[in-house]
């Protein structure tokens, strides 16, 4: 039961981070200065667009976001499988 709850919570937090990194973030949850005063965490999201702005990669921000989201989800799934496998062996 605890494993399912932590899995759902981590999936929700990861999905929120992936959505925040995209250009389609709709919510303004904190002031303009950024989250906790950190300027590279703007309230409007779009981290990939901000990070690639002014570079040759800026037209491909949505592609970079998709590839990054896929790699992040794959990495987290591999870690979860390894942890689950280690606990099942005990």
N, C-alpha and C positions, 0 to 999 in steps of 0.2 A: 504494500500500500504506500509506504513512504517513498519507494522507488518511483512509483507512478506519479505521485504528487511532485517530487523533485524534477522528474522528467518533463512534466507539463509546465512547471514553473520555468525551468531553463529554456524550454522551447518557446514559451511566450516572450521571455526576455530577449532571446536571440532574434526572434521575429521582429520585435520592436526595434532592436538595434539595426537590423538589416533595412527595415522600413525607414528609419531615421537617416541612414546613410544615403538613401535614394533621393532623387529629385522630387518625389511625389509625397513627401511628408507634409501633412495638412495642419498640424497642430503647432501652436506657439505656447509652450509650457513654461518658459522662463524668460527673463528680461534680455534685452539686446546685448548686454555685456557677455553673454554666454553662460552656460551652466557653471555655477560656482565661480564665476569670474574668468573662466577659461575661454578665451576668444575663439579658439578653433572648434568650439562646440556651440555654434549659433542656434537660435531658437527655431529657425526655419528649416533645419536639416540640410540635406544636399551636400554632405561631406565630400563625396567623390568629385562633384562639380567644383567645390571650393579648392580642393587639393590639386586638381588638374588645371585650374584656371590659368590661362596664359601660356600653357605648354602645347606641344603638338598632340597631346592625348586628350585635350578637352572636348573634341567632337565625339569621342568614344566613351564618355563618362557612363552612359547607361550600359554599355557592353562591359566595361570594367567593373561596374557594380554587379552585374549578373554573374560574371566569372568569379568575382570575390565572394559573393553570397554562396555560390555553389561550392567553392573551396572551403569556406568557413563551415558550412553545414556538413560537408564530408568529413572534415577534421573533427568536428564535435561528435559526429556519429561514431567515428573510429575510436575516439577516447571513451565514449560511453560504452561501446562494445567491449573494449579492453577492461574497463572497470567491472562491468557486469560479468565478464569471463573470470576475472580474478576472484570475485566474491563467490561465484558458483563453484570454484575449485575448493573452497574451504569447507 
